[in-house]
């Protein structure tokens, strides 16, 4: 009898050295536990069809289909025959399978009427979708078809056939066979969930769930297994977040209460407009946090143009009034410089300490970026170190050794998703005690994402736009189908310039030169043309449809002083059109800009497009955003653009964005560089389950803060939420 397998048993002891090496190399699966937690992506049923018409060219797929006919014909360019097998899904969708060489045995086994699983990369030839030389396994009638992959297909004995995330070298049926071998001797770990919680939430045991997720006897058994394993994922994350929030409440921080008659009161009195109700309410929340003896950890989210910067500045002034310093970390020099100019304008005499005409209790405002000259840098760092600069703005240059604060009381992180964990933590480490932290984002976050990713932060939302903000009309311009529409787009831009306004033209690529963070690959895997580039588009526009207009170029590869000069020229109205990359996506504020034309708009994400169009309509005149694309009508890319054009509600678009991205990477696995352990949880579909898991986590942590009475649960959390991700959650 075989030795029982545990989660730590190496796969080579169970499935053989060759197969184990393939699983490790192609799917990063090394132990029995890795394989048992490699859940099926979906389940096919015998006699039911896969929707072949929904497959995208370039996609690596496994489809369940029925052989309709086979054709053998001689190849034109070389000796031998070509076998073409047409398979269908029963609803009109067909795929052609092509096999090169003399393979008469395949023709015999791929008989019309046979059902099978076929795996390969979808390509297109003369308008027909096909799989070239696909791997396959035939299902069911006991004939000789099973010889294609061996004579044992017991793993497909049930009515529900698991289809696994696979690789070309390790197709789904190989994974299914390995899972069966492992499950036959697998001893599941002790169930970590407390028995009373399992009973109250009607959850099946862990061993039953791990068996039924791979070999369900019925749809009901599969539902129960998935629900239990989703609960484990949600509960692990929520316990981690609630536990860290509980610990943070005990950290000491210096209170920074509001001071009557200080800078904040003077600032409010000189503001040229009235704060929105939302800004006032959020301001009260932040003021209370800053006055507490424990560090604030608050996320401030708000639509583009909702007035987050003014809220942040008011918080910074409260800290300065209390004798501390505040630092704002921006992701780009363009944005840092714009924050600096904008805050100096808003503060007026209040931000000119040491200058002629300064207010009596003014503070200093300093900008620290990597492009500062040596003398300017020494002067700025001296002001920061002495405490004369109460407000400090900068990029990651603020993190460097040699930037020392006298008393750092508040860290504001703008567009926090642009920063890695280490960068944010390095700035916090510059304070003697943990400073208060305010992170801001203009990317709307669906409620369940906020609960799951930012669950250790208090969340404030600004939903109102300040008075004076104009509506933005958005339209899709189908350049391939209707070239005249693109001509009209350029004429429309010229009309706005003639009326005294300005425009942006955004491209997905910089152009020739080394790749950068804002520079996607020139050609994708399916051979599409390179994305349009700023350095190539700008001269074409200057010579063609925008001839005679004053055109500037802005991208991340320009020297910092040149970027700043271009932005200043555009803001001053000395340029009519700015041709740029997504460097203008965040925070750039030119109220006179009314038009944005996004070229190759299908190459951008939903949230990115929403951010980009927020750059126009920031003044009294209405904004216009034109999304230019060659994506075909009815394609998923085109539907995404139509959705962006149809609504200006960022939260609706955020949910759409979430639907279209892979679920499971909610703990920032990209930051830690390791794959996520969340595989089943859907942040949209499982909102109720996540809410229930959070409620149970709060109850449990209040009763057992360090899980000392639940050691098995603590161990399971460590496995699902490894230490890297736990730190990410704590520092985020």
Secondary structure as the mmCIF struct_conf table of DSSP 4:
data_model
#
loop_
_struct_conf.conf_type_id
_struct_conf.id
_struct_conf.beg_label_comp_id
_struct_conf.beg_label_asym_id
_struct_conf.beg_label_seq_id
_struct_conf.end_label_comp_id
_struct_conf.end_label_asym_id
_struct_conf.end_label_seq_id
HELX_LH_PP_P HELX_LH_PP_P1 UNK A 2 UNK A 4
STRN STRN1 UNK A 5 UNK A 5
TURN_TY1_P TURN_TY1_P1 UNK A 7 UNK A 8
BEND BEND1 UNK A 9 UNK A 9
STRN STRN2 UNK A 10 UNK A 10
TURN_TY1_P TURN_TY1_P2 UNK A 11 UNK A 11
HELX_RH_AL_P HELX_RH_AL_P1 UNK A 12 UNK A 15
HELX_RH_AL_P HELX_RH_AL_P2 UNK A 17 UNK A 27
STRN STRN3 UNK A 31 UNK A 31
HELX_RH_AL_P HELX_RH_AL_P3 UNK A 32 UNK A 36
TURN_TY1_P TURN_TY1_P3 UNK A 37 UNK A 37
BEND BEND2 UNK A 38 UNK A 38
STRN STRN4 UNK A 40 UNK A 45
TURN_TY1_P TURN_TY1_P4 UNK A 46 UNK A 47
HELX_RH_3T_P HELX_RH_3T_P1 UNK A 52 UNK A 54
HELX_LH_PP_P HELX_LH_PP_P2 UNK A 55 UNK A 56
TURN_TY1_P TURN_TY1_P5 UNK A 57 UNK A 58
STRN STRN5 UNK A 60 UNK A 74
BEND BEND3 UNK A 76 UNK A 80
STRN STRN6 UNK A 81 UNK A 88
BEND BEND4 UNK A 90 UNK A 92
STRN STRN7 UNK A 94 UNK A 100
BEND BEND5 UNK A 101 UNK A 101
HELX_RH_AL_P HELX_RH_AL_P4 UNK A 104 UNK A 109
BEND BEND6 UNK A 110 UNK A 110
TURN_TY1_P TURN_TY1_P6 UNK A 112 UNK A 113
STRN STRN8 UNK A 115 UNK A 125
TURN_TY1_P TURN_TY1_P7 UNK A 126 UNK A 127
STRN STRN9 UNK A 128 UNK A 132
BEND BEND7 UNK A 133 UNK A 133
STRN STRN10 UNK A 135 UNK A 139
BEND BEND8 UNK A 140 UNK A 143
HELX_RH_3T_P HELX_RH_3T_P2 UNK A 144 UNK A 148
TURN_TY1_P TURN_TY1_P8 UNK A 149 UNK A 149
BEND BEND9 UNK A 151 UNK A 151
HELX_RH_3T_P HELX_RH_3T_P3 UNK A 154 UNK A 156
BEND BEND10 UNK A 158 UNK A 159
STRN STRN11 UNK A 160 UNK A 164
STRN STRN12 UNK A 167 UNK A 167
TURN_TY1_P TURN_TY1_P9 UNK A 168 UNK A 169
STRN STRN13 UNK A 170 UNK A 170
HELX_RH_AL_P HELX_RH_AL_P5 UNK A 172 UNK A 185
STRN STRN14 UNK A 186 UNK A 186
HELX_LH_PP_P HELX_LH_PP_P3 UNK A 188 UNK A 191
BEND BEND11 UNK A 193 UNK A 193
HELX_RH_AL_P HELX_RH_AL_P6 UNK A 195 UNK A 200
TURN_TY1_P TURN_TY1_P10 UNK A 201 UNK A 202
HELX_RH_AL_P HELX_RH_AL_P7 UNK A 206 UNK A 214
BEND BEND12 UNK A 215 UNK A 215
BEND BEND13 UNK A 217 UNK A 218
HELX_RH_AL_P HELX_RH_AL_P8 UNK A 219 UNK A 248
TURN_TY1_P TURN_TY1_P11 UNK A 249 UNK A 250
BEND BEND14 UNK A 251 UNK A 251
TURN_TY1_P TURN_TY1_P12 UNK A 260 UNK A 261
BEND BEND15 UNK A 262 UNK A 262
HELX_RH_AL_P HELX_RH_AL_P9 UNK A 263 UNK A 270
BEND BEND16 UNK A 272 UNK A 273
HELX_LH_PP_P HELX_LH_PP_P4 UNK A 274 UNK A 276
HELX_RH_AL_P HELX_RH_AL_P10 UNK A 277 UNK A 290
TURN_TY1_P TURN_TY1_P13 UNK A 291 UNK A 291
BEND BEND17 UNK A 292 UNK A 294
STRN STRN15 UNK A 297 UNK A 302
TURN_TY1_P TURN_TY1_P14 UNK A 304 UNK A 305
BEND BEND18 UNK A 306 UNK A 306
HELX_RH_AL_P HELX_RH_AL_P11 UNK A 308 UNK A 321
TURN_TY1_P TURN_TY1_P15 UNK A 322 UNK A 323
STRN STRN16 UNK A 325 UNK A 329
BEND BEND19 UNK A 331 UNK A 332
HELX_RH_AL_P HELX_RH_AL_P12 UNK A 333 UNK A 347
HELX_RH_3T_P HELX_RH_3T_P4 UNK A 348 UNK A 351
STRN STRN17 UNK A 352 UNK A 352
TURN_TY1_P TURN_TY1_P16 UNK A 353 UNK A 354
BEND BEND20 UNK A 355 UNK A 355
TURN_TY1_P TURN_TY1_P17 UNK A 356 UNK A 357
TURN_TY1_P TURN_TY1_P18 UNK A 360 UNK A 361
STRN STRN18 UNK A 364 UNK A 368
TURN_TY1_P TURN_TY1_P19 UNK A 370 UNK A 371
HELX_RH_AL_P HELX_RH_AL_P13 UNK A 374 UNK A 386
TURN_TY1_P TURN_TY1_P20 UNK A 387 UNK A 387
STRN STRN19 UNK A 389 UNK A 394
BEND BEND21 UNK A 395 UNK A 395
HELX_RH_3T_P HELX_RH_3T_P5 UNK A 396 UNK A 399
BEND BEND22 UNK A 400 UNK A 400
TURN_TY1_P TURN_TY1_P21 UNK A 401 UNK A 402
BEND BEND23 UNK A 406 UNK A 406
STRN STRN20 UNK A 408 UNK A 414
BEND BEND24 UNK A 415 UNK A 415
HELX_RH_3T_P HELX_RH_3T_P6 UNK A 416 UNK A 418
BEND BEND25 UNK A 419 UNK A 419
HELX_RH_AL_P HELX_RH_AL_P14 UNK A 421 UNK A 428
TURN_TY1_P TURN_TY1_P22 UNK A 429 UNK A 430
BEND BEND26 UNK A 431 UNK A 433
HELX_LH_PP_P HELX_LH_PP_P5 UNK A 434 UNK A 435
STRN STRN21 UNK A 436 UNK A 441
BEND BEND27 UNK A 442 UNK A 443
HELX_RH_AL_P HELX_RH_AL_P15 UNK A 447 UNK A 453
BEND BEND28 UNK A 454 UNK A 454
TURN_TY1_P TURN_TY1_P23 UNK A 455 UNK A 456
BEND BEND29 UNK A 457 UNK A 457
STRN STRN22 UNK A 458 UNK A 462
HELX_LH_PP_P HELX_LH_PP_P6 UNK A 464 UNK A 466
TURN_TY1_P TURN_TY1_P24 UNK A 467 UNK A 468
HELX_LH_PP_P HELX_LH_PP_P7 UNK A 469 UNK A 471
STRN STRN23 UNK A 472 UNK A 478
TURN_TY1_P TURN_TY1_P25 UNK A 479 UNK A 481
HELX_RH_AL_P HELX_RH_AL_P16 UNK A 483 UNK A 498
TURN_TY1_P TURN_TY1_P26 UNK A 499 UNK A 500
STRN STRN24 UNK A 502 UNK A 506
BEND BEND30 UNK A 508 UNK A 508
STRN STRN25 UNK A 509 UNK A 509
BEND BEND31 UNK A 512 UNK A 514
TURN_TY1_P TURN_TY1_P27 UNK A 517 UNK A 518
BEND BEND32 UNK A 522 UNK A 523
TURN_TY1_P TURN_TY1_P28 UNK A 525 UNK A 526
HELX_LH_PP_P HELX_LH_PP_P8 UNK A 528 UNK A 532
STRN STRN26 UNK A 533 UNK A 533
HELX_RH_AL_P HELX_RH_AL_P17 UNK A 534 UNK A 543
TURN_TY1_P TURN_TY1_P29 UNK A 544 UNK A 548
BEND BEND33 UNK A 549 UNK A 549
STRN STRN27 UNK A 551 UNK A 554
TURN_TY1_P TURN_TY1_P30 UNK A 556 UNK A 557
BEND BEND34 UNK A 558 UNK A 558
HELX_RH_AL_P HELX_RH_AL_P18 UNK A 560 UNK A 571
TURN_TY1_P TURN_TY1_P31 UNK A 572 UNK A 573
BEND BEND35 UNK A 576 UNK A 576
STRN STRN28 UNK A 577 UNK A 580
HELX_RH_3T_P HELX_RH_3T_P7 UNK A 582 UNK A 584
BEND BEND36 UNK A 585 UNK A 587
TURN_TY1_P TURN_TY1_P32 UNK A 591 UNK A 592
STRN STRN29 UNK A 593 UNK A 598
TURN_TY1_P TURN_TY1_P33 UNK A 599 UNK A 600
HELX_RH_3T_P HELX_RH_3T_P8 UNK A 601 UNK A 603
BEND BEND37 UNK A 604 UNK A 604
HELX_RH_AL_P HELX_RH_AL_P19 UNK A 606 UNK A 613
TURN_TY1_P TURN_TY1_P34 UNK A 614 UNK A 615
BEND BEND38 UNK A 616 UNK A 617
BEND BEND39 UNK A 619 UNK A 621
HELX_LH_PP_P HELX_LH_PP_P9 UNK A 622 UNK A 622
STRN STRN30 UNK A 623 UNK A 629
HELX_LH_PP_P HELX_LH_PP_P10 UNK A 631 UNK A 632
TURN_TY1_P TURN_TY1_P35 UNK A 633 UNK A 634
BEND BEND40 UNK A 635 UNK A 635
HELX_RH_AL_P HELX_RH_AL_P20 UNK A 636 UNK A 646
HELX_RH_AL_P HELX_RH_AL_P21 UNK A 650 UNK A 660
BEND BEND41 UNK A 661 UNK A 661
HELX_LH_PP_P HELX_LH_PP_P11 UNK A 662 UNK A 662
TURN_TY1_P TURN_TY1_P36 UNK A 663 UNK A 664
TURN_TY1_P TURN_TY1_P37 UNK A 666 UNK A 667
HELX_RH_AL_P HELX_RH_AL_P22 UNK A 669 UNK A 672
TURN_TY1_P TURN_TY1_P38 UNK A 673 UNK A 673
BEND BEND42 UNK A 674 UNK A 674
BEND BEND43 UNK A 677 UNK A 677
BEND BEND44 UNK A 680 UNK A 680
TURN_TY1_P TURN_TY1_P39 UNK A 683 UNK A 686
HELX_RH_AL_P HELX_RH_AL_P23 UNK A 687 UNK A 703
TURN_TY1_P TURN_TY1_P40 UNK A 705 UNK A 706
TURN_TY1_P TURN_TY1_P41 UNK A 708 UNK A 709
HELX_RH_AL_P HELX_RH_AL_P24 UNK A 711 UNK A 720
BEND BEND45 UNK A 721 UNK A 721
HELX_RH_AL_P HELX_RH_AL_P25 UNK A 723 UNK A 731
#
